[in-house]
Amino acid sequence: MKKLLSLILVLLLALGALGGLAIAEPAQDPDAEIVLAGYRNLAPGEKDGYYCSKILYVWEPLITQDDTAAPIPCLAENWEMSEDGTQWTFNLRQGVKFHDGEDFNADAVIANFDRMMLGVKSSSFYPLDITAHYPNLASYEKVDEYTIRLTFSQPAPTQLYNMVNFGSAIYSPKCFDEEGNFNGICAGTGPFRIVENVLDEYVLLERFDDYYGEPAKAKRIRVKVIPDADTRFSALKAGEILGVIDLSAIPASLAVELEGDENFAITTTKSTMIRFLTLNGTKFPFDDVRMRQAVSLCLQRSVITDDLYYGFGTPTTNILNYSTPFYKEFPVEEDLEKAKALAAEVLGDERVRVTYLVNGSDASLKVEAELISTWLAEIGIDCDIQPMEYSAMKELMKAGDYGIARMQQGLSNSEPATIFRRFMLTSGDHNQNYSLGYQSDEVDRLMDEAAAALDMEVRTANYDRIQEISTEEFPVIPLFNDMTLMAYSTRLTGYDAKLYGIELPLVAWAE
C-alpha cells in the first residue's frame, strides 16, 4: 500500500512539474442540435398561407434569386418565353421528393396553382395572392411530366421577377385540404423538414436525407420564439441560443456590444426591408401633397441611421427597396426652411396635433418617434406618440383613426410592380388599409403601359418614372433601406447574412 501511495505522489508531482497540462475538451458532436431564436413565429402553422418562412429552407420555390435579387433556377431548372411574351414554359427539376415521400412533378405544381386559385391566403410574411404574383394569368397547364406552361392575357417579360421565392412556393399536394389550407405540418422539398412545431415556443428542423441537392450541414436546428430583444440578447450571451435569425433579429444597439468579443460575431448585408412613415392622406393636413413634402424635407435621415441604428441602414426617399435590380437611386433632400415654407402654405399660422402610432414591442421605435417628433414640431406638427400592439395599430390605420404611423415593408419578390400596385394604385391594398388616400392618374397610366409592354426598356423607363413620382408626391415617407443584421456564436460556422435571412443549410458547428 505504501508503494502505491508513493507512486501516486510521484505522478502528482510530475504533473505539477509539467505546469498542470490542460485536459482536452471533448470534440463537438457535429450532429448535436443547434439552437437559434427569432422574435416571431417563423412557422405560424396551418392557418398561415405559407405555413413557414422561406428562411427555414423547408419549402422551395420554382425560382429563387441570387445576391443581386436576379431570378435564378430552383425547382424550375430552366424556362423559355414566347416571342410575344404571353407564354412562359418551365422545365422542372427531376428526381425531387417532397418530405412526405411524394414525387415533385408537373402534377404537383398544377395542384399548387389550383390551390392559389381558391383565393388569397393571409400570412405573417406576404399574402399568398395569385393576382399579385401572376398578374393577367389566363391559364396554366401541364405539358408533360416535368413541364408546365403559363399563358397571360398581356405580355409578361418580367414574370420571372414576380415568381421569385414567395411568388412560387411549392408544397406536396397532400398538404392541402379542400379549401386549400394546410392539414398538418407542411411538406416541401427543402434541405430541412419540420418534425415538431409548437406555436409561440419553437419549431424543430431536421436535415432531409433524401434532398436532391447538397445536404444541410446541421442534423437538427431548433428555432425558438423570443419576442423581447433584450431577452434574445441575454440568451445569446448566456449560450442558451447560438444565433439570432429573421428580420429585426437583433437591434443595432445590442449588436455593436458584441464587437470585439471573440465569442461572438455579427454578419450583415442588404435587406429586402424598407422602413417608412405612413401619413393619413384621407384627412387634413396630409391630404395635401405640400405637407407630405414638408415632412420629408424636415427629416434628418442620416441622424436616424447613424445615431439610432449605428450605420446599419441607408437613407432613402424612394418607395422601392434597393435590393431589386430595378431600384433607382435619388438624392435625399433635407431642407428645414423649405419644409417650414411648404407647411405654412397648408397650415397658415395654426399648428396641428396628430396621433403617431408605433409598434410597442420594439422599444427603439419609440425613441425614433421622439426624435422625429422634434423635427415635425419645427414645421407645426405636434405629435402624441402611442405605442401599441401591431394588430391594434393596423386596425386604427384602416379606420383612418391616426395621423402618422411607423411601418416597414419587405419585397416578396423582385418585381417593382408589386410595391407600386400595393401603395400607389388607388385600389392598392396598402393604399386602402393604411388610409394613404393616394391617387395619381399618371401612375395608373404608367402601370397600365408597363403591364402591356413587351419591351423591357419601356417597362424599366416606366418603373423609373414611378419611383421618381414617389419621391415627389410621397404616398408614404421612406426613411431608410434596412440591412440584414444577424449575431451568432463563433461556435458556429457558415452564418452569413443574405438578402432574406441567412443560408441556413450552411450553418454548422465550427470544428
C-alpha positions as CSV (number, residue, x, y, z in Angstrom):
1,M,0.0,0.0,0.0
2,K,2.9,2.4,0.8
3,K,4.4,1.7,-2.6
4,L,1.1,2.5,-4.3
5,L,0.7,5.8,-2.4
6,S,4.3,6.7,-3.2
7,L,3.6,6.0,-6.9
8,I,0.5,8.3,-6.9
9,L,2.5,11.1,-5.2
10,V,5.3,10.8,-7.8
11,L,2.7,11.1,-10.6
12,L,1.1,14.1,-9.0
13,L,4.4,15.8,-8.6
14,A,5.2,15.1,-12.2
15,L,2.0,16.7,-13.4
16,G,2.8,19.7,-11.3
17,A,6.3,19.9,-12.8
18,L,4.7,20.0,-16.2
19,G,2.7,23.1,-15.3
20,G,-0.6,21.3,-15.0
21,L,-1.4,20.1,-18.5
22,A,-4.9,21.1,-19.7
23,I,-7.3,18.3,-20.1
24,A,-8.5,18.3,-23.7
25,E,-12.1,19.3,-24.2
26,P,-14.3,16.6,-25.8
27,A,-14.8,17.1,-29.5
28,Q,-18.1,18.8,-30.5
29,D,-20.6,16.3,-31.8
30,P,-21.4,17.6,-35.4
31,D,-24.9,16.2,-35.1
32,A,-25.8,18.0,-31.9
33,E,-28.8,20.2,-32.0
34,I,-28.2,23.9,-32.8
35,V,-30.5,26.3,-31.1
36,L,-31.3,29.7,-32.6
37,A,-34.0,32.3,-32.0
38,G,-36.2,34.9,-33.7
39,Y,-38.7,37.5,-32.5
40,R,-41.7,35.9,-34.1
41,N,-43.1,32.5,-35.2
42,L,-41.2,31.6,-38.3
43,A,-43.6,28.7,-38.6
44,P,-47.0,30.1,-37.8
45,G,-48.6,26.8,-38.9
46,E,-51.7,25.6,-40.6
47,K,-53.5,28.9,-40.6
48,D,-50.7,30.7,-42.5
49,G,-50.7,30.8,-46.3
50,Y,-47.1,29.6,-46.4
51,Y,-47.1,27.7,-43.1
52,C,-43.5,28.9,-42.5
53,S,-40.9,31.4,-43.7
54,K,-38.6,30.8,-46.7
55,I,-35.8,31.5,-44.1
56,L,-36.3,27.9,-42.7
57,Y,-35.5,26.2,-46.1
58,V,-38.4,23.8,-45.7
59,W,-40.2,24.7,-48.9
60,E,-38.6,25.8,-52.1
61,P,-39.9,28.0,-55.0
62,L,-39.8,27.4,-58.7
63,I,-37.5,30.4,-59.0
64,T,-35.2,31.9,-56.4
65,Q,-32.7,34.8,-56.5
66,D,-29.0,35.5,-56.4
67,D,-27.3,38.0,-54.2
68,T,-28.4,40.8,-56.6
69,A,-32.0,39.7,-56.5
70,A,-31.9,38.5,-60.1
71,P,-34.0,35.3,-60.8
72,I,-32.2,32.0,-60.8
73,P,-33.4,28.4,-61.1
74,C,-34.6,26.4,-58.1
75,L,-37.3,23.8,-58.7
76,A,-37.6,25.0,-62.2
77,E,-34.3,24.2,-64.0
78,N,-34.9,26.5,-67.0
79,W,-37.6,28.3,-68.9
80,E,-38.5,30.0,-72.1
81,M,-40.7,33.0,-73.0
82,S,-42.7,33.1,-76.3
83,E,-41.8,35.8,-78.8
84,D,-44.9,37.8,-77.9
85,G,-44.3,37.5,-74.2
86,T,-47.6,35.9,-73.4
87,Q,-46.4,32.4,-72.6
88,W,-43.8,31.0,-70.3
89,T,-42.7,27.4,-70.4
90,F,-40.9,26.0,-67.4
91,N,-38.9,22.8,-67.3
92,L,-38.9,21.2,-63.9
93,R,-36.2,19.6,-61.9
94,Q,-36.4,15.8,-61.9
95,G,-35.6,13.3,-59.2
96,V,-37.0,15.5,-56.4
97,K,-39.0,14.2,-53.5
98,F,-41.3,16.0,-51.0
99,H,-40.7,15.4,-47.3
100,D,-43.8,13.1,-47.3
101,G,-42.3,10.9,-50.0
102,E,-44.4,12.2,-52.9
103,D,-42.8,13.0,-56.2
104,F,-42.2,16.5,-57.3
105,N,-43.5,16.9,-60.9
106,A,-45.9,18.9,-63.1
107,D,-49.0,17.5,-61.4
108,A,-47.7,18.8,-58.0
109,V,-47.1,22.3,-59.5
110,I,-50.5,22.4,-61.1
111,A,-52.0,21.4,-57.7
112,N,-50.3,24.4,-56.1
113,F,-51.7,26.7,-58.8
114,D,-55.2,25.1,-58.2
115,R,-54.7,26.0,-54.5
116,M,-53.8,29.6,-55.3
117,M,-56.9,29.9,-57.5
118,L,-59.1,29.2,-54.4
119,G,-58.4,32.8,-53.2
120,V,-56.0,34.9,-51.2
121,K,-54.4,33.3,-48.1
122,S,-53.3,35.6,-45.4
123,S,-49.8,35.1,-44.0
124,S,-47.4,36.5,-41.4
125,F,-45.0,37.1,-44.3
126,Y,-46.7,38.1,-47.5
127,P,-50.2,37.4,-48.8
128,L,-50.4,34.3,-50.9
129,D,-52.1,36.0,-53.8
130,I,-52.1,34.6,-57.3
131,T,-53.2,38.0,-58.7
132,A,-50.2,39.7,-57.2
133,H,-47.6,37.2,-58.3
134,Y,-49.2,36.2,-61.6
135,P,-51.0,39.4,-63.0
136,N,-53.0,38.8,-66.1
137,L,-52.6,35.0,-65.8
138,A,-55.1,33.5,-68.3
139,S,-54.3,29.8,-67.9
140,Y,-51.8,27.2,-66.6
141,E,-51.3,23.7,-67.9
142,K,-49.2,20.6,-67.7
143,V,-47.3,20.0,-70.9
144,D,-45.7,16.7,-69.8
145,E,-44.4,15.1,-66.6
146,Y,-41.8,17.8,-66.0
147,T,-43.0,20.7,-68.0
148,I,-45.7,23.4,-67.3
149,R,-46.9,26.4,-69.3
150,L,-48.3,29.7,-68.1
151,T,-50.3,31.8,-70.5
152,F,-51.0,35.5,-69.9
153,S,-53.5,37.9,-71.5
154,Q,-50.8,40.5,-71.8
155,P,-47.0,40.3,-72.4
156,A,-45.2,39.3,-69.2
157,P,-41.5,39.8,-69.8
158,T,-40.8,40.4,-66.0
159,Q,-42.8,37.4,-64.8
160,L,-39.7,35.7,-63.5
161,Y,-39.2,38.6,-61.0
162,N,-42.8,38.1,-59.8
163,M,-42.1,34.4,-59.1
164,V,-39.0,34.8,-57.0
165,N,-39.2,33.0,-53.6
166,F,-42.7,33.7,-52.1
167,G,-44.0,34.1,-55.6
168,S,-43.7,30.4,-56.5
169,A,-43.6,28.4,-53.2
170,I,-44.3,24.7,-53.8
171,Y,-45.7,22.1,-51.4
172,S,-46.8,18.5,-51.6
173,P,-50.4,18.4,-52.8
174,K,-51.2,16.1,-49.8
175,C,-50.6,19.1,-47.5
176,F,-53.8,20.8,-48.6
177,D,-57.5,20.3,-47.6
178,E,-60.4,21.1,-49.9
179,E,-60.2,24.8,-49.1
180,G,-56.5,25.0,-49.8
181,N,-55.5,25.3,-46.1
182,F,-52.7,23.1,-44.6
183,N,-54.0,19.9,-43.0
184,G,-50.9,19.4,-40.8
185,I,-47.2,20.1,-40.9
186,C,-46.3,21.3,-44.4
187,A,-44.2,19.1,-46.7
188,G,-41.8,20.9,-49.0
189,T,-38.7,19.8,-51.0
190,G,-36.2,21.8,-49.0
191,P,-33.0,20.6,-47.2
192,F,-34.8,20.8,-43.9
193,R,-38.1,19.2,-42.8
194,I,-40.2,20.2,-39.9
195,V,-40.5,17.4,-37.2
196,E,-42.2,19.5,-34.5
197,N,-43.8,22.9,-34.3
198,V,-45.1,24.4,-31.1
199,L,-46.6,27.8,-31.7
200,D,-45.1,30.7,-29.8
201,E,-42.4,28.4,-28.5
202,Y,-40.2,26.7,-31.2
203,V,-40.0,24.9,-34.5
204,L,-37.7,21.9,-34.8
205,L,-36.0,21.3,-38.1
206,E,-34.3,18.1,-39.2
207,R,-32.0,17.5,-42.2
208,F,-33.9,15.9,-45.1
209,D,-31.8,12.9,-46.0
210,D,-33.5,12.5,-49.4
211,Y,-32.8,16.0,-50.5
212,Y,-31.7,16.1,-54.2
213,G,-29.0,18.8,-53.7
214,E,-26.2,19.5,-51.3
215,P,-27.4,18.2,-47.8
216,A,-27.7,20.6,-44.9
217,K,-24.7,20.8,-42.7
218,A,-26.6,20.6,-39.4
219,K,-28.5,17.5,-38.4
220,R,-31.1,19.4,-36.3
221,I,-31.8,23.1,-35.7
222,R,-34.3,24.4,-33.2
223,V,-35.6,27.9,-33.7
224,K,-37.1,29.4,-30.6
225,V,-39.6,32.3,-30.4
226,I,-38.2,35.0,-28.1
227,P,-40.2,38.2,-28.8
228,D,-38.2,40.5,-26.5
229,A,-34.9,41.8,-28.0
230,D,-33.2,42.1,-24.6
231,T,-34.2,38.6,-23.7
232,R,-32.9,37.2,-27.0
233,F,-29.6,39.0,-26.5
234,S,-29.2,37.7,-22.9
235,A,-29.9,34.2,-24.2
236,L,-27.2,34.6,-26.8
237,K,-24.7,35.9,-24.3
238,A,-25.5,33.0,-21.9
239,G,-25.2,30.4,-24.6
240,E,-28.8,29.3,-24.4
241,I,-29.1,30.1,-28.1
242,L,-26.2,30.2,-30.6
243,G,-27.6,32.8,-33.0
244,V,-30.5,35.1,-33.9
245,I,-32.4,34.7,-37.1
246,D,-35.0,36.6,-39.1
247,L,-35.6,40.2,-39.9
248,S,-35.1,42.5,-36.9
249,A,-33.2,39.7,-35.2
250,I,-31.2,42.0,-33.1
251,P,-31.3,45.8,-32.5
252,A,-28.2,47.6,-33.8
253,S,-27.6,49.0,-30.3
254,L,-27.1,45.4,-28.9
255,A,-25.2,44.1,-31.9
256,V,-22.5,46.7,-31.5
257,E,-22.0,45.5,-27.9
258,L,-20.6,42.2,-29.3
259,E,-17.9,43.9,-31.4
260,G,-14.5,42.9,-30.1
261,D,-15.9,39.9,-28.2
262,E,-14.1,36.8,-29.7
263,N,-17.0,34.6,-28.7
264,F,-19.5,36.3,-31.0
265,A,-19.7,37.8,-34.5
266,I,-22.1,39.8,-36.5
267,T,-23.0,39.5,-40.2
268,T,-24.7,42.0,-42.3
269,T,-25.7,42.7,-45.9
270,K,-28.5,44.4,-47.9
271,S,-32.0,43.7,-46.8
272,T,-35.3,43.5,-48.7
273,M,-36.9,45.6,-46.0
274,I,-37.6,49.4,-46.1
275,R,-38.7,51.5,-43.1
276,F,-41.1,54.3,-43.6
277,L,-43.8,56.6,-42.2
278,T,-47.3,56.4,-43.4
279,L,-49.4,59.6,-43.2
280,N,-53.2,59.6,-43.2
281,G,-53.8,61.1,-46.6
282,T,-57.5,60.9,-46.2
283,K,-57.6,63.8,-43.7
284,F,-56.1,67.2,-43.2
285,P,-53.3,68.1,-43.3
286,F,-51.7,65.1,-45.0
287,D,-54.2,65.1,-47.8
288,D,-52.1,68.0,-49.2
289,V,-49.0,66.9,-51.1
290,R,-47.2,70.0,-49.8
291,M,-47.5,68.8,-46.3
292,R,-46.2,65.4,-47.2
293,Q,-43.2,67.0,-48.9
294,A,-42.6,69.2,-45.9
295,V,-42.5,66.2,-43.6
296,S,-39.9,64.5,-45.9
297,L,-37.8,67.7,-46.1
298,C,-37.6,68.2,-42.3
299,L,-36.4,64.7,-41.5
300,Q,-32.6,64.2,-40.8
301,R,-32.5,60.6,-42.1
302,S,-28.7,60.2,-41.6
303,V,-29.1,61.1,-37.9
304,I,-31.6,58.3,-37.7
305,T,-29.4,55.7,-39.4
306,D,-26.1,56.8,-37.8
307,D,-27.1,57.7,-34.3
308,L,-30.0,55.3,-33.6
309,Y,-29.1,52.4,-35.8
310,Y,-25.3,52.7,-35.8
311,G,-24.9,52.9,-39.5
312,F,-27.0,49.8,-40.3
313,G,-29.2,51.5,-42.8
314,T,-29.2,53.7,-45.9
315,P,-31.3,56.9,-46.0
316,T,-33.7,57.0,-48.9
317,T,-36.8,58.8,-50.3
318,N,-37.6,56.0,-52.8
319,I,-40.6,53.8,-52.0
320,L,-38.8,50.9,-53.7
321,N,-36.3,48.9,-51.8
322,Y,-32.7,48.8,-53.0
323,S,-32.5,45.0,-53.2
324,T,-34.3,44.8,-56.6
325,P,-32.3,45.2,-59.8
326,F,-34.9,47.8,-60.9
327,Y,-34.0,50.2,-58.0
328,K,-33.1,53.8,-59.0
329,E,-31.2,56.0,-56.6
330,F,-32.3,59.5,-55.9
331,P,-30.6,62.2,-53.8
332,V,-32.1,62.6,-50.3
333,E,-33.1,66.2,-49.9
334,E,-33.2,67.8,-46.4
335,D,-34.2,71.4,-46.1
336,L,-35.8,72.7,-43.0
337,E,-36.5,76.2,-44.2
338,K,-38.2,74.9,-47.4
339,A,-40.2,72.5,-45.2
340,K,-41.4,75.3,-43.0
341,A,-42.5,77.3,-46.0
342,L,-44.4,74.4,-47.5
343,A,-46.1,73.6,-44.2
344,A,-47.0,77.3,-43.7
345,E,-48.8,77.2,-47.1
346,V,-51.0,74.5,-45.7
347,L,-51.4,75.4,-42.0
348,G,-51.1,79.1,-42.1
349,D,-50.4,80.4,-38.6
350,E,-52.0,77.4,-37.0
351,R,-50.5,74.2,-35.6
352,V,-51.9,70.7,-35.9
353,R,-51.8,67.8,-33.4
354,V,-51.7,64.2,-34.7
355,T,-51.5,60.7,-33.3
356,Y,-48.2,59.0,-34.0
357,L,-48.5,55.2,-33.8
358,V,-45.6,52.8,-33.2
359,N,-45.3,49.1,-32.6
360,G,-45.0,48.8,-28.8
361,S,-43.0,45.6,-29.0
362,D,-39.9,47.5,-30.4
363,A,-38.6,50.0,-27.9
364,S,-36.3,51.6,-30.5
365,L,-39.3,52.8,-32.4
366,K,-40.5,55.0,-29.5
367,V,-37.0,56.6,-29.3
368,E,-37.1,57.1,-33.0
369,A,-40.6,58.6,-32.9
370,E,-39.5,61.1,-30.2
371,L,-36.6,62.2,-32.4
372,I,-38.8,62.6,-35.4
373,S,-41.4,64.5,-33.4
374,T,-38.9,67.2,-32.5
375,W,-38.3,67.8,-36.3
376,L,-42.0,67.7,-37.0
377,A,-42.7,70.3,-34.3
378,E,-40.4,72.7,-36.3
379,I,-43.0,72.7,-39.1
380,G,-46.1,73.0,-36.9
381,I,-47.0,69.3,-36.3
382,D,-47.3,68.3,-32.7
383,C,-47.3,64.5,-32.1
384,D,-48.9,62.3,-29.5
385,I,-46.8,59.1,-29.6
386,Q,-48.9,56.0,-29.0
387,P,-47.1,52.6,-28.7
388,M,-49.5,49.7,-29.1
389,E,-49.8,46.1,-30.4
390,Y,-49.2,45.9,-34.1
391,S,-52.6,44.3,-34.8
392,A,-54.4,47.1,-33.0
393,M,-52.3,49.7,-34.7
394,K,-53.3,48.3,-38.2
395,E,-57.0,48.4,-37.2
396,L,-56.7,52.1,-36.4
397,M,-54.9,52.8,-39.6
398,K,-57.5,51.0,-41.7
399,A,-60.2,53.0,-39.9
400,G,-58.3,56.2,-40.7
401,D,-58.1,57.0,-37.0
402,Y,-54.5,58.2,-36.8
403,G,-52.1,60.8,-38.2
404,I,-48.7,59.1,-38.6
405,A,-47.6,55.5,-38.2
406,R,-44.2,53.8,-38.4
407,M,-44.2,50.9,-40.8
408,Q,-42.0,48.6,-42.7
409,Q,-42.3,46.5,-45.9
410,G,-40.2,43.8,-47.4
411,L,-40.1,42.6,-51.0
412,S,-41.8,39.3,-51.5
413,N,-40.2,39.1,-55.0
414,S,-38.0,41.3,-57.2
415,E,-40.8,42.8,-59.4
416,P,-41.3,46.5,-58.6
417,A,-44.9,46.5,-59.7
418,T,-45.7,44.5,-56.6
419,I,-44.8,47.5,-54.4
420,F,-46.2,50.1,-56.8
421,R,-49.5,48.3,-57.0
422,R,-49.9,48.0,-53.3
423,F,-49.0,51.6,-52.3
424,M,-49.6,53.8,-55.4
425,L,-52.6,52.4,-57.2
426,T,-56.0,53.7,-56.0
427,S,-57.1,50.1,-55.5
428,G,-53.9,49.1,-53.8
429,D,-54.4,47.1,-50.5
430,H,-51.9,49.1,-48.5
431,N,-53.2,52.4,-50.0
432,Q,-56.6,51.5,-48.7
433,N,-55.7,49.6,-45.5
434,Y,-53.3,52.3,-44.3
435,S,-55.6,55.2,-45.3
436,L,-53.0,56.7,-47.6
437,G,-55.6,58.4,-49.8
438,Y,-53.1,58.4,-52.7
439,Q,-54.3,58.8,-56.3
440,S,-52.3,59.5,-59.4
441,D,-53.6,59.4,-63.0
442,E,-50.0,59.3,-64.2
443,V,-49.1,56.3,-62.1
444,D,-52.2,54.5,-63.2
445,R,-51.3,55.1,-66.8
446,L,-47.6,54.1,-66.4
447,M,-48.6,50.9,-64.7
448,D,-51.1,50.0,-67.5
449,E,-48.4,50.8,-70.1
450,A,-45.8,48.7,-68.3
451,A,-48.2,45.8,-68.0
452,A,-48.9,45.8,-71.7
453,A,-45.3,46.4,-72.8
454,L,-43.1,43.6,-74.2
455,D,-40.1,45.8,-74.5
456,M,-38.1,45.7,-71.2
457,E,-36.8,49.2,-71.9
458,V,-40.3,50.5,-71.8
459,R,-41.1,48.8,-68.6
460,T,-37.9,49.9,-67.0
461,A,-38.4,53.5,-68.1
462,N,-41.9,53.4,-66.6
463,Y,-40.7,51.9,-63.4
464,D,-38.0,54.6,-63.2
465,R,-40.6,57.3,-63.6
466,I,-42.9,55.8,-60.9
467,Q,-40.0,55.8,-58.5
468,E,-39.4,59.4,-59.3
469,I,-43.0,60.3,-58.7
470,S,-42.9,58.5,-55.3
471,T,-40.0,60.9,-54.3
472,E,-42.1,63.9,-55.4
473,E,-45.6,63.1,-54.1
474,F,-44.8,60.7,-51.2
475,P,-47.6,58.2,-50.9
476,V,-45.5,57.2,-47.9
477,I,-42.4,58.9,-46.4
478,P,-39.4,56.5,-46.8
479,L,-36.8,56.7,-44.0
480,F,-34.1,54.2,-44.8
481,N,-33.3,50.9,-46.5
482,D,-32.7,48.4,-43.8
483,M,-29.8,45.9,-43.6
484,T,-30.0,42.2,-42.7
485,L,-28.2,42.1,-39.3
486,M,-27.5,38.8,-37.5
487,A,-25.5,37.9,-34.5
488,Y,-24.1,34.5,-33.6
489,S,-21.7,32.5,-31.5
490,T,-18.3,31.7,-33.0
491,R,-19.0,28.1,-32.1
492,L,-20.9,28.1,-35.4
493,T,-19.7,28.5,-39.0
494,G,-21.5,29.3,-42.2
495,Y,-23.6,32.0,-40.6
496,D,-23.6,34.6,-43.4
497,A,-26.3,37.3,-43.9
498,K,-28.2,37.2,-47.1
499,L,-30.9,39.4,-48.7
500,Y,-33.5,37.5,-46.8
501,G,-32.1,36.0,-43.6
502,I,-29.2,33.5,-43.7
503,E,-28.4,30.4,-45.8
504,L,-29.5,28.0,-43.1
505,P,-28.2,24.8,-44.7
506,L,-24.7,26.1,-44.5
507,V,-24.8,26.7,-40.7
508,A,-22.9,24.1,-38.7
509,W,-20.7,23.6,-35.7
510,A,-17.3,25.1,-36.1
511,E,-14.5,22.5,-35.9
